[in-house]
Amino acid sequence: SVLSLLLLLLLGSMAAVYVQVQRQETDALIIGETGKLRMLSQRIAKSALALSRGNSSGRQKLRRAAGQFDEILTAVYEGDPSRSIPPAPPSVSEQLSVVDSIWARTQADIDQVLEAEPGSGAFQEGLSGVQSQNLDLLNEADAAVSLFEKEAERKIANLYWVLTVLLGIGVAAFAGVLVMIQRLWIGPIQSLDAAAQEVAAGDLEATVEIDAQDE
């Protein structure tokens, strides 16, 4: 019936909004995590430079920053079920593959810096690699953040479209209910009232047309 359709539309709208809210929470988490890659790329370069200047804490900071970068990149690229992070959508995965490619080279240079003696040729070579690739890593990670933001905006636009369609169907169904009420109940009552008024006025031959078999 029309009333059942209205109920289904209401439930469908609520379900669509609920699902989208859940997705938005995940999208916010992913965008935030991807944004950390930019910060970590700078921390990696800074820690490597501190290590080259004889700062002993630079080694530990560099190792920790590199580990965090690798963990976050894997999570937003391949997904992390433990944090409800799905694999990156096709619109973003290609960009993340670029980040991953640069990171693979940077990671090799970081390992070289960590293993070599500060001041040695191998150390300087690894440090140079980290520094030369840092800007590319930063820019490509920033591009990935932008793509994730656009993906989130697209989901919101889709939700608005679905709700607009459901609203249109709901308005049409509501109009149908009004027409049905007018035809089944209000119309016959008005006919009875008009006939009663005629009888009250002295027209005892007033009649009411009946086109139904119920009350």
N, C-alpha and C positions, 0 to 999 in steps of 0.2 A: 504494500500500500504506500501512499504518498507519505504518511507519517513515519513508516518504517524507513523510507528513503531519507527523510530528514534526519532521523536518528543516526543512520549509517554515515551521512555526510558529517554530522557533528563529531561522531567518533573518529572518522577518517581525518578530519581537521586536527583534532587533538593529538592523534597518533603522529601525524606529519610534523606538528610543532615539537612534540616530545623527541622524536628521532633527530630532528634538526638541532635541537638544543644539545643533545648528547654529542652530535658530530661537532658542533661549534666548540664544545669543551675540549674535544680531542684536537681540533684544528688549532686552538689557542696554545695547547701544550706543544704541538709540533712546531708551530711558528716560533714559540719561545725557545725550544731546544735548538732549532736551526739557527736562530739568532745568536746563540751561545758560540757557534762555530766561529763567527767573526771575532768575538772577544778572545777566544782561545787561540786563534791564529796569531793575534797580536801578543798574547802572553807567551806563546812559544818563541817568537822572535826575540822578545825582551829577555826571556830566561836564557836563551842561547847566547845572547850578547853578554849578559851578566856572567855567565860561565866563562866566556872568553877573557873577561877582565879579572878573573881570579876569584869570583864570588862562589864559594863552595856550595851555597844553598841553591845556586842556579841549576845544578845538575838534578836535584830532587824536584824542583819546580818544573823543569823542562820535561822530565819523565812523567810527572803527574798531569801536566797540561796536554801532553801528547796522548796519554791514555784516555783522558776525558774527551778529547777531540775524536779519537777513533771510536769510542763507545757511542757518542752522540750521533756521529755520521752513520754508523751501522744501524742505529735505531730508527732514524728518520728515513733511511734509504731502504733497508730490508724489512723494517718493522720490529716492534718489541711487544709481544703479547702480554708480558708482565705489567706493562704500563698502558695497555690498550692502544698502542700506536700501530696502525696498519702499515703495510708497505707503501712506499710513495706511489702516487698515481702516475700514469704515463706522462701527464703534462709536466711533471716535476722530475721524474726518475732520470730522464735524459740529462738534465742539468746536474743532478746529483752524481751521475756517472762522471761528469767532467771534474767535479770537486773531488771525487774518489780517485781519479787518475792523478791529479795534482798532489793529493794527499799521499798516495803511494810513493811518489818520488820524494816528497818532503819527509815522510816517515823514514825512508832509507837514509836520508841525510841526517836526521835526528839520531838514528841509531849509530851512525858513524861519529857524530859529535860526542855521544855518550860513551862510546867505547874507546875513542882515541884520547891521547894525552893532550891536555890543553896546550896550545901553542905549536903543536906538531902540524906537519903538512896535511895529514888526513883530517885533523881537527878543523883546520882553516878551510879545507875543501868542503867539508860537511856544513860548516857554518855559513859559507858563501852560498851553498845550495838552499839552505833554510831561508836565508834572507832574500835571495833572488826570487824565490817562489812564493814568498809570503803575500805580496800584493795580489798576485793572481788568485791565490787561495782565498784571500779576503773578498775580492770582487766576485768570484764565482759563488762563494757562500752567500753573499748578499743577493745575488741574482736568484738563488734557490729560495731565499726567504720571500722575495717578491712574488715568485711563482706560487708558493704555498698560500700567500695572502690572496692572490687572484683566484686560486682554487676555492678558498673559503668564501670569497665574494660570489663566485659562481653558484655555490650551493645555496647561499641565501637568496639569490635571484631565482633559482629553481623553486625554492620554497614559496616565494611570493607568487610565482606563476601557478603553482598547485593550489594555493589558497584562493587565488583569484578565480580559478576554474571552479573550485568547490563552492565559492560564494555565489557565482553565477548560477550553478545548478541548484543551490539552495534557494535563491530568490525565485527561480522558475518553479521549483517544487512548492514553495510557499504560496505563490500566486495560484498554482493548481489547487492547493488546499482551500484557498479563499473561494475560488470558482465552485468547487465541489460543495462547500458549505452553503453558498448562495443557492445552488441548484437543488440540493437535497433538503435543506431545512429552512433557510430564511425565505426563499421564494414561496414555497407552499404556505408558510405561516402568513406571509403578506397577502397571499390570495385568500386565505381563510378570513383574515382581518377585513379585507375589502368586501367580501361577501357578507360578513356579519354587519358591516356598516350599511350595506344595501338593505339587508333585512330590517335593521333598526330604523331605516328611513321609510319602510313600508313596502319594499319590493320583496314579496314573499316567494317570488319565482327565481330569485338570485341563485346561481349555481357556481360550483367550483370544479374546474377540470382536474381529474385525477389521472396521473400517468404512472402510478406505482401501486404495488400490492401490499404495502406496509402502512403503518400509522400515518 
